[in-house]
Amino acid sequence: MRINSIYNESLHVYLDEKLIKIAQVKIISGKKTIAGVYTKNIEGLPPENVWQEIKNGMVSLKTSARRVSVVLPSKLAITKNIEVPSLDEEEIGNIIKLQAVRHTPYSKEEVIVGHINLEKILDRYTKVLLVIVSDENIRKKTDAFELAGYQIEDVHLGADVLVKLINEYRPFTGSQSPQGIVSVEPDFTDFIIAHNGKPYYIRSIPVGLTHLNLDAPLMVSKLVEEFKKTYEAYQSEDQGSPIKRFLVCGTSASAGQASLLKSLQEEFRIETEAVSLEAKLPLTIEASRSLGEANFAACLDVFADGLAGDDLTVNLLPEELKLRKSFRQKGREMFSAAIFVIVILVLTVSVFLAKIYFRKQYLKEITSSFVSKQKEAADLDVISEQTRMVKDFRQKRKAAGRVLDEFQNILPVDMYLSEITLTKDEHVSIKGTSKLMSSVFSFVTQLENSPCFKTVVSDYTKSRKENEKEVSDFGLSAVLEDVSGDSHG
């Protein structure tokens, strides 16, 4: 299962009757890193409540991802080495499906079949590891995670991912020979013969760490005896070269581990060592703090799936879940295609609008010379109009000057003007005050006789006191005669 590009994380889970294990993997500094780990003992918990513990684990990891990869313990799988008379991958798959029912008591509909291509023989045959798992066993695990709201992306065999992890972080350098991997789980032990990064032979033995802790000498003896039988069966099937190294993983530093290592070395007389990957695997500080030494060894399978499970050929996902996965992938592909089409449309429209824009710019450049000439003509009109207005202003200013001169000449001494208004239609309004009413009548007569005014009308007169003396306010209006000439001076 690859890292989700949206959430930048992936989830890898293990579930059996006693234990839940969840590993959270993220890309940190450009490489896959175990960012979070959750383990929970669920022994005695009713099956209908398991999904709630799964949700609790996801909440504790603060994950946003909704897809998980399930690691299936090898003890639930039937494995068999067979030779298929074909080199074509599709044809190999079809032959495997036909032969699978011969190696299991289940019907074709009750099993999920997978295989690992091991090597080609004589350019005619392909040696494969056949993997058969009961559909019911897988459903028990996938249903719990689906009930918790998570989509099942992959189902991988624990032995397969462990071989990939060891091949990546503890490769058998300097030798092309197979190596034996002993993975001790709480209730069982996997004996795997691996070669070229693939599990050539897998056998699960119902003796685990729990049994070793109870009676290490007896259980170690039983394990070694079973290893001998398995190795003899491996050799009798002409599986290839003898193994040159034993790696023991999944146990903590205990008397059981020391006894197992010693017995293996004495029995098989080959290099035997305990696998210590704690210092080599990339874990964040937070993930390391949540693990003790024993828990680290017990979580190797989910770590392996997260760090080295991208390119596994065996995916034991039930057909129904495969269809769902296919629909999801097609949906994502359709969404991506829709985005691609939208981008193409946007680019096409952008090119079209760009063409329109550049054509408009070209048209604008063509018409700019005409516009500039038109603007020059308009500027000339404005200048002409401004010149005319200046001339009119000068004439009116001259007329206003003559009117004021006329007022100055005929205004009586006992009279003053408070307001003179000259409108655009050459009407003059005059307001003033006179000490004598007779002076007002005399002033009106003089205005009528003046060559500057015509139609002189008295608008009002009224008396009032000013500084305790009687005065008369008056208002007059008249029309200007043509005073633009120079005949009156």
Secondary structure, 3 states (H helix, E strand, C coil): CCCECCCCEEEEEEECCCEEEEEEEEEECCEEEEEEEEEEECCCCCHHHHHHHHHHHHHHHCCCCCEEEEEECHHHEEEEEEEECCCCHHHHHHHHHHHHHHHCCCCHHHEEEEEEEEEEECCCEEEEEEEEEEHHHHHHHHHHHHHCCCEEEEEEEHHHHHHHHHHHHCCCCCCCCCEEEEEECCCCEEEEEEECCEEEEEEEECCCHHHHHHCHHHHHHHHHHHHHHHHHHHHHCCCCCCCCEEEEECCCCCHHHHHHHHHHHHHHCCEEEECCCCCCCCECHHHHHCCCHHHHHHCHHHHHHHHHCCCCCCCCCCHHHHHHHHHHHHHHHHHHHHHHHHHHHHHHHHHHHHHHHHHHHHHHHHHHHHHHHHHHHHHHHHHHHHHHHHHHHHHHHHHHHHHHHHHHHHCCCCEEEEEEEECCCCEEEEEEEECCHHHHHHHHHHHHHCCCEEEEEEEEEEEEEECCEEEEEEEEEEEECCCCCCCCC
